[in-house]
Amino acid sequence: MNAEEQLLTTVLNRWKDAVDSHEPERVAENFTEDAIFQGLHPYTIGPKGVAEYYHSQPIGMKANYEIQETRRLSENLVLGYLHVDFTFTDRDTVSVQLSILLDGEKIRHYQVSRL
């Protein structure tokens, strides 16, 4: 595992643990104050919007990710491209592609797309 994958794994494991535990405020702690967040709803800026988004997700939702590509854009910026399966207790899995930009150990940009 290269340094970029290690950093992404560290941040994403914190994110995943908070998502899986349905702790929206803890999910939001992984984002910068000016983070652009695009889930499957209209985009938002910053941790407050991230917390609101994850608060609206059903209890029992779990995130399983696989890093597909990484790029170091500068000393503090790492770009990641991932496949994520969100599983639920009462509906089918939602599979998405996730582009994520880390600034140090915080998420500055998060965008999912369904293919």
Secondary structure, DSSP 8 states (H G I E B T S, - for coil): --HHHHHHHHHHHHHHHHHHTT-HHHHHTTEEEEEEEESSSS-EEHHHHHHHHHHTS-TT-EEEEEEEEEEE-SSSEEEEEEEEEEE-SSS--EEEEEEEEEETTEEEEEEEE--
